[in-house]
Amino acid sequence: MKRNPKVFISYPREESSWVQGFADSLRERGVDVWFDRYEIQAGDDFRKSLEAGMRHSDGVVFLLTTPGARNPSLLFEIGAAMGMGKRVIPIVTPGMDPAAIPVDLRLRGWVVRGEPASTAMEVASALIKESSPQSASRN
């Protein structure tokens, strides 16, 4: 039985309303989403919840903004995702200087952020293609 891909979303807190729409749109497209607003309850250990969410995901989406691109927490999460062998999908804000993108993400294809639904369609296509049996046999 084919299972839906699961993605962990990392984002700067000031972008939470955009991310809420993006996460909802991903779910509508058949992607299981780990989004802190869905998963973390009052009293939960935030760090343990984040680690478990990332560990049980197939991929990690990083929403990058110019002010947040050098945040030490972001850089730690990028290293953790790569160390776990996760598929990493950067989403960059329009007009973002590529030099501001952390080098490990700059060396990958990225998605330019648009409306939540259109961005979700692009990300879901990449995740679903990656998880399909045909793409697994090409490796």
Secondary structure, 3 states (H helix, E strand, C coil): CCCCCEEEEECCHHHHHHHHHHHHHHHHCCCEEECHHHHCCCCCCHHHHHHHHHHCCCEEEEEECCCCCCCHHHHHHHHHHHHCCCEEEEEECCCCCHHHCCHHHHCCCCEECCCHHHHHHHHHHHHHHHHCHHHHHCC
